[in-house]
Amino acid sequence: MRALLTVYDKRGIEAFARGLAELGWELVSTGGTFEALRAAGLRVQKVEDVTGFPEMLDGRVKTLHPRIHAGILARRDRVAHLEALDRHGIATIDLVACNLYPFVATVSRPGVTFDEAIEQIDIGGPTLLRAAAKNHRDVIVVCDPDDYEPLLEALREGRADDALRRRLAWKAFAHVSAYDSAVAEWLWPDEGFPPSLTLPLELVQPLRYGENPHQRAAFYRDRSLAAAGRGGIALAVQHHGKEMSYNNFLDADAAWNAVNEFPEPSCVIVKHTNPCGAASRGDLVEAYRLAVAADPVSAFGGIVAFNRPVDERLAREIREFRSPLDGQTRMFYEIVVAPGYTPEGLAVLKGKSRDLRILEAPPLARGTRSLRQVGGGWLLQDADELGPDDVTWTVVTKRAPTDEERRDLAFAWRCVKHVKSNAITVAKDARLLGMGSGQPNRLKSVELALEKAGEAAKGAVLASDAFFPFAWNDAVERACRAGITAIIQPGGSLRDQDAIDCCDQYGVAMVFTGVRHFRH
């Protein structure tokens, strides 16, 4: 039995090769893999000794040779194939271990040149994988280092059956498909969206169920983003707690996206993908307390997210904090997510509950895309990444907002961007006081936000994700009568002047951004 080993990712390759050698396999290898195996004291043959032809073109041509591919592709159950091999003095290759150049990681690197990227387009590797996977009944193909040890065990126990070979062949084709789709997307020359799109998704884990117990579900990761170290919640490390559910992933993603909206140290609490509490403070403990206070009822059982690491003091506050409603009930959460934890902070949080899911998530990447499924197709759009500093504010009322109001308007606008439409947020002093979301009309969202804010709405500001279609005896006047002192909204309604006149009558400042933040 003969194995061809040629890998870029050399994790575990020495142990795998040693295991094969102990089972009596002959080893053939190329380039850096050959040098690594020889340095490990293994007996290994160079591929050029098999082909009788040297590597050439800076390594572009190594395994692209009939003595390699005939040895892989020959069907052992066909006499004519075996006779052809014998006639040309070609030996079979019975296992191929191969993985590909790091194309995605290369093109994701800042400042990479076109020529550098082109050199990371693998040719021989995909060809080897496809050939071995096509003939998987006779040739074992392995592209994932995590499969080395299970495969060795199967070989030792005589369990390298058709089912195992087929699964490994599927994995090889999936690996090549994802790789090729990444290259194709990178090569697309236009600014617009390509005429076809392939999503390189890999299964991370099956889930207990979907949104409801009668629905099956699974969690997949975008392989290209993962290879580039991007992807937010999809790349989060779970330090503690129960297995994540379908709804947990949705809520954690919403919380992580929202809290990363704020440049200052901040806490955001999410329930059913909507922020119900948010605050920015130099002291994260204070930010956490204020975020809970915005809506303690909704915060109970929610997801708490921070954009700074959690230390022991903050962890103790999360563990011991009691509901502001009765001062007795300890707050319960499904998930805490942060960019990091001190060892002491992590230990304290683990003691809060054996079920509390503790996630450590990487920073969000800019320039990403958003995909949503509809019946029979998908909707693709750029991610909504505009913040208050990315747009021009136009004061449209007689009174301009004060510096303090401007800061609060920016905070409220960051919040409203992550609330489901029709979205309204009320804020003051860098904390969310109330929000209205998902209502069929904007007036009802305003009323809900003001109701949650209560008396604190007096002197606060209000943000709207889209324009107000009516003003008098409607949403704008309702906000003015409640004591709102400044409003930020996109503008663009046929009745914009009514909203401006209403604000002027009440002495309220209004700012247009020209940018809408719908979230359906």
KAZIBEL-V895544 format. One line per field, one symbol per residue. ss: DSSP state (@ for helix, = for strand, . for the rest). phi: phi as a letter, one per 40 degrees, with the letter a starting at -180 (. if undefined). burial: # if it has 24 or more other C-alpha atoms within 12 Angstrom, else .. A space follows every 10 residues. Layout:
# KAZIBEL-V895544
ss = ???
phi = ???
burial = ???
This chain:
# KAZIBEL-V895544
ss = .======... ..@@@@@@@@ @@...====. @@@@@@@@@. ....==@@@@ @....=.... =....@@@@@ @@@.....@@ @@@@@@@@.. ....=====. ..@@@@@... ...@@@@@@. ...@@@@@@@ @@@@.....= ==..@@@@@@ @@@@@@.... .@@@@@@@@@ @@@@@@@@@@ @@@@@@@... .......... =======... ......==== ==@@@@@... .@@@@.==== .....@@@@@ @@@@@@@@@. .....===== =..======= ...@@@@@@@ @@@@.@@@@. .=====...= .@@@@@@@@@ .=.......= ..======.. =.@@@@@@@@ ......==== ........== ====..==== ==.....@@@ ...==..... ..@@@@@@@@ @@@@@@.... ...====... ======.... .@@@@@@@@@ @@@@@@@... ====...... ....@@@@@@ @....====. .....@@@@@ @@@@@@..== ==........
phi = .bbbbabccc dgcccccccc cccgccbbab fccdcccccc gccabccccc cgbccaffgc bbbcadcccc cccccccbdc cccccccbgb ccbbabbabb dccccccccd gccccccdcc ccbccdcccc ccccbccbbc bbbbdccdcd cdcccccgbc cccccccccd cccccccccc cccccccdcc cccccaabcc cbccacbdac cbdcbcaabb bcccccccgb hfdcbcccca hcccbdcdcc cccccccccc cbccdabbbb bfgbcbaaab acbcccccdc ccccaccccc gcbbbbbbcc cccccccccb cbdccbgbcc cbbcabbaci acdccccccc ccaccccbbb bcccccgcbb bbcbdgabbb acccbcbdcc bccbcbbccc ccdccccccc cccccccbbc ccbbbbaaff acbaabagcc bcdccccccc cccgccccgc bbbbcacccb bcfadccccc cchcbabbac ghccbdcccc ccccccgccb bbbgbcbdac
burial = ########.# .###.##### #...###### #.#####... .#######.# #......... .######### ######.... ....#....# ########## ########.. ......#..# ########## ########## #####.##.. ##..#....# ...####### ########## ###.##.... ........## #.....#... ........#. #######.## ######.### #.######## ########## ##.####### ########## #..####### ########## ########## ########## ###......# ########## #...###### .##..##### ####...... .......... ...##.##.. ..#.###..# #...###### ########## ########## ########.. .######### ####.##### ########## ##..###### ########## #....##### ####.##### #########.
